[in-house]
Amino acid sequence: MDYKLSTSHACLMSPAELSQLRSLVLAAADGSPVSTPRCLIGIPPPTLPSSPPSSPLLDVGEEATLVTFYAAMIRPLCGKEAGQRRRPEKVADTAHQFLKRFYLSNSVVHFNPLKIMVASVFLASKVEDLTISATSLSEGTKEKNKEVSVEDIVKHELLLLSGLGFQIHCHHSFRPLMGFVNDLQRYATSEGGILSSTDTKEDALDVSPLYKTCRSKLEELTFSDMVLLHSPGMLAAAALALGLESLKIGKKKDGEKKGWEAVDVMAYFEKTFVGTRTEEEITKFNEDLKLTIEQGRGIGAEGSTLNCALIKLDVPTVKAVYKKLKKVKMWDVGAEEGG
């Protein structure tokens, strides 16, 4: 599928638009039960009410904290620590995108985030043709003392599909990153690259440590709000730059940077795009990449609004927000729900 025709592209927005859409969803969460999820993806979001509720049930930050908290449970359900439920990273990435998209149009006040999260993993495993059974997922939640029944998983899968507008195709950043890393090695070792004729075999550029570092950076980006702000290719390019930034493996002779330390990633992209993109397009790409890199550096920093599910949340804060949610939630009313 052409990326620009996909839901992944339709979901992209600016930080201001993201904040406005989340405010709109919370403004609509007025305490009235909602049985059918909404989908605001791919359409111009309605204008915010001129006079939103003076005391919203939850604020934007609290809602985002809860979604991030439950997003952090995705990888334990289907990632490296999931045993027989372990699947390739794209299943967790797809599930995370589903969870984020669903709560762009709906609130945790109306729909149980734990059950929507498990349904996201269930649906993602089927979409990526790496199915995890509902029974296995139910057993996995029981192991974490947050049991979700098979019946609830199936029921919330239908709610999830409705909230996604039945648009379930996802694009990922892992393949573009691998392409960038391999091409960067070709660029660096080609004639006129960063290795001179006097370099020894010890100075050769090994892509393995670079890819491992960049992959770790990419996981931080894709498991954050950045997945709603930038295309998969842009996230991969930023992960490459951030990986190079943090990787210090090159040897130095007479103070000269060697190996990967000597790579200028901006120069690499400019040279790569010459002849295939206009000067204006290259300039625009460079500006967007610098912005993405700067946002990526800020993930996890104090005051950052780019919630990342791979960075541990403050436990007292989560408990306080969940306690507030239990008082205003419209789902499982009268039932005791594990947080």
C-alpha positions, 0 to 999 in steps of 0.5 A, spaced: 500 500 500 502 507 498 504 510 504 501 516 503 494 513 502 494 509 508 491 510 515 499 511 518 499 517 514 492 520 515 494 519 523 500 524 522 499 531 525 503 536 529 504 537 536 499 542 537 494 538 533 495 532 537 494 536 543 487 539 540 485 532 538 486 530 545 483 536 548 476 535 544 476 527 546 476 529 553 471 535 552 466 530 550 467 525 556 462 528 560 460 522 564 455 519 559 456 512 558 458 511 550 457 504 547 460 505 540 467 508 539 468 514 535 473 514 529 476 521 528 482 519 524 483 521 517 477 526 517 478 533 519 477 533 527 471 537 529 472 544 532 473 544 540 467 547 544 468 554 545 466 553 552 469 546 554 467 543 561 470 547 567 472 541 571 474 535 566 474 528 568 481 527 566 486 532 563 490 531 557 496 529 561 492 524 566 489 521 560 496 520 556 499 517 563 494 512 563 495 510 555 502 510 556 502 506 562 498 500 559 502 501 552 508 499 557 504 492 558 504 490 550 511 488 550 511 483 556 505 480 552 508 479 546 515 481 546 522 478 548 519 476 555 513 473 553 515 466 552 511 462 547 507 468 546 513 472 543 513 475 536 517 479 532 517 486 534 512 488 528 507 485 532 508 490 538 509 496 534 502 495 530 499 493 537 502 500 540 499 504 534 492 501 534 492 503 542 495 510 540 490 511 534 484 508 538 485 513 544 486 519 539 478 518 538 476 515 545 477 516 552 479 512 557 473 514 561 469 510 556 473 504 554 477 500 559 484 501 557 487 494 559 482 490 555 483 495 549 491 494 550 490 486 550 485 487 544 490 491 540 495 485 541 490 480 539 488 484 533 496 486 531 498 478 531 492 477 526 494 483 522 501 481 522 500 474 520 503 471 527 497 470 531 497 469 538 490 466 541 486 469 545 487 464 550 494 465 551 493 472 551 488 471 557 493 467 561 499 472 560 494 477 563 493 472 569 500 472 570 501 479 571 495 479 575 491 483 571 486 478 568 482 479 562 478 473 559 477 470 552 470 473 552 473 480 554 478 480 549 474 478 543 469 483 545 474 489 545 477 487 539 470 489 536 470 495 539 477 497 537 476 495 530 470 500 530 475 505 534 480 504 528 475 505 523 476 498 521 483 501 518 488 496 520 494 497 516 500 499 519 507 501 516 513 500 520 520 504 521 525 497 522 526 496 515 528 503 513 533 503 518 536 497 516 536 500 509 539 506 512 545 503 516 547 498 510 547 504 505 551 508 510 556 503 510 557 503 503 557 511 503 562 511 508 567 506 505 566 508 498 571 512 494 571 519 497 568 516 504 570 517 511 575 512 510 582 514 507 587 509 504 591 509 510 586 506 514 587 499 517 582 493 517 581 495 525 578 501 522 573 498 518 566 500 519 562 494 522 554 495 522 552 490 527 554 495 533 551 501 529 544 497 528 543 495 535 544 502 538 540 505 532 535 500 533 534 501 541 533 508 539 528 507 534 524 503 539 524 509 544 521 513 538 516 508 535 513 507 542 512 514 544 507 519 541 513 520 535 509 515 531 503 520 531 508 526 529 513 523 523 513 518 518 516 511 519 522 513 514 523 520 518 523 516 525 528 511 522 533 517 519 532 520 526 534 513 529 540 513 525 542 520 527 541 519 534 545 512 534 551 515 531 551 520 536 551 515 542 556 510 539 563 511 540 567 506 537 571 509 532 579 509 534 582 516 534 589 517 531 592 524 533 586 527 535 582 525 529 575 522 529 575 515 526 570 510 524 563 511 525 565 517 529 567 521 523 560 520 519 556 526 518 549 524 517 546 530 514 552 530 509 550 523 508 543 524 507 544 530 502 549 526 498 544 520 497 538 525 495 542 529 490 539 527 483 533 524 486 530 530 490 529 538 488 533 542 492 527 545 496 525 538 498 532 536 500 532 543 505 525 541 507 527 534 509 533 536 513 529 541 517 524 536 518 530 531 520 533 536 525 526 537 528 525 530 529 532 529 532 531 534 537 524 531 539 527 524 540 533 527 544 527 530 549 524 523 550 524 522 557 526 529 559 523 533 565 517 537 562 517 532 555 510 531 553 512 525 548 510 520 552 514 513 551 512 507 554 519 504 554 521 509 560 518 507 567 513 512 569 513 515 576 509 510 580 505 515 585 503 519 579 500 513 576 496 511 582 494 517 583 491 518 576 488 511 576 485 512 583 481 518 579 479 514 573 476 509 578 471 515 580 469 517 573 470 511 569 463 509 565 466 502 564 465 496 568 461 500 573 459 496 579 465 491 578 472 491 581 477 493 576 485 491 576 489 497 575 
